[in-house]
Amino acid sequence: MNVQVNGEERRVIDSATVDDIVRLLMVQDARGIAVARNSEIVLRASWTTVRLEEGDHIEVLQAVQGG
């Protein structure tokens, strides 16, 4: 199935979850990571159970320190 991840088209397996996308992006440490699916925040506790659907728009954001 096709989904958009951070503005890029990605092909993923039909049973893919939000957690699979975070792993696909090789995020080692999920602290400071936020995920939105179709402009709705997905709680971290739900990452492994929220299944993606064809055409979903996923945004994976990482907080960074700086100044």
Secondary structure as UniProt FT lines:
FT   STRAND          2..5
FT   TURN            6..7
FT   STRAND          8..11
FT   TURN            14..15
FT   HELIX           18..24
FT   TURN            25..26
FT   TURN            31..32
FT   STRAND          33..37
FT   TURN            38..39
FT   STRAND          40..42
FT   HELIX           44..46
FT   TURN            47..49
FT   TURN            54..55
FT   STRAND          57..62
//
